[in-house]
Amino acid sequence: MNETPRFDAYRHAEALPPLRDDPFDAAVPPIYQTSLFLFESYRELEDVFAGRSKKPIYSRGDNPTVRLLERRIADMEGAEEARAFSSGMAAIAAAVLAFVGPGDRIVTVRHVYSDAFRFFEKVLKRFGILVDYVDGTDTEAMLAALPGARLAYLENPTSMVFELQDLKAIGEAARRHGVVTIVDNSWATPLYQNPLDVGIDLVIHAASKYLGGQSDTVAGLVAGSKAHIDRINGEIYPYTGAKLAPFEAWLVLRNLETLPLRLRHHHEAGLAVASWLQAHEDVTDIMHPAFYDHPGKATFRGFGGLFSFAVSDRIDVAAFVDALRLVRIGVSWGGPESLVVPAKAALSISPETNVFARFGVSDRTIRLNVGLHETESVIADLAQALLAAKR
Ligand SMILES: *Cc1c(COP(=O)(O)O)cnc(C)c1O
């Protein structure tokens, strides 16, 4: 497996403009914990305002620590530019709102991330934007929905059931029809999938997950061409004010250093646990991209350790979850903890904006985040809990 040529590329000095200026050659970037930057003269201030020279002005716009993270993610995705946000949702909202207006139509996939779904249903619809949910695995249906749409919002794989989309086919068709394409790439990270390489316009990262990797930070990023990021910067980013704090950016920068090692473990342990589950007599389905036969697999160089499985009627879902010891109950993913989310509990959330109820996730479905635990420990815990929960 090709680990990632790009991850090393970001270490080149050119990618790190703020560090080149560090007077002490610090190995770890400083945290520029400042809201404002000072100017020597009227002339310097005017030059920066007029765009004749570049310098941070105020940290709701640019901050050097945050810029470093933005440059690194841009380089890892093969993008010209990136912008960081205070959360993955802030990144999603800004990327979408920069390109749509009343009367526009968005094409998205069923089983899209639950709060992206709520953003579409509760916010966009209120402003007269139409949202089409399509079975993303059906490339013909996706292509048929594109003409006349303003934007296509994808997630490869989707949340909870990990459905795939053929990013290359959709990206190419979208370009022909003038449709802006966005892919949520949180699951694969820039190490294992680079959607821009196959014609996608913008990539989203919930850095709260694998990029942050320690369950200690909420952060988001958007990466793409300079023209697309300029539009996000010009139309929305400074005005919603959802900027990333320098300390949070520093945490993500720090944890990026271990991303290749962590992801290799998530990839291998995830596949091993999924294979073990597949062979279990009380497991009826594995929802993991590696287990699907679909062209949407072609863009992955590796897999995340987050996937779902379904249990038979013989297993009491609540008893199974309660019997787990090493594996904990929790909604996020991408950190060291191994976690489960039973769809049955999520199905109790109010039905009108419940993505699981809307697109039919079975209450037998359990999402599993294989964290940084040893594979055998996770399997042993799942085995004893399945046994304990048998009716
Ligand atoms: C968590 C998540 C998000 C949202 O990120 P936040 O930082 O929690 O706002 C977006 N997409 C996916 C796939 C996620 O799992």
The ligand as a MOL file (V3000), in Angstrom:
LIG
                    3D

  0  0  0     0  0            999 V3000
M  V30 BEGIN CTAB
M  V30 COUNTS 15 15 0 0 0
M  V30 BEGIN ATOM
M  V30 1 C -17.7960 14.5270 13.2530 0
M  V30 2 C -18.0150 14.6600 11.7850 0
M  V30 3 C -18.2500 15.9100 11.1950 0
M  V30 4 C -18.4220 17.1630 12.0080 0
M  V30 5 O -17.2520 17.5700 12.6470 0
M  V30 6 P -17.3290 18.4470 14.0090 0
M  V30 7 O -15.9270 18.8580 14.2320 0
M  V30 8 O -17.8910 17.5600 15.0660 0
M  V30 9 O -18.2350 19.6000 13.7230 0
M  V30 10 C -18.3640 15.9530 9.8270 0
M  V30 11 N -18.2740 14.8510 9.0740 0
M  V30 12 C -18.0710 13.6380 9.5860 0
M  V30 13 C -17.9770 12.4590 8.6860 0
M  V30 14 C -17.9450 13.5080 10.9660 0
M  V30 15 O -17.7830 12.2850 11.4940 0
M  V30 END ATOM
M  V30 BEGIN BOND
M  V30 1 1 1 2
M  V30 2 1 2 3
M  V30 3 2 2 14
M  V30 4 1 3 4
M  V30 5 2 3 10
M  V30 6 1 4 5
M  V30 7 1 5 6
M  V30 8 2 6 7
M  V30 9 1 6 8
M  V30 10 1 6 9
M  V30 11 1 10 11
M  V30 12 2 11 12
M  V30 13 1 12 13
M  V30 14 1 12 14
M  V30 15 1 14 15
M  V30 END BOND
M  V30 END CTAB
M  END
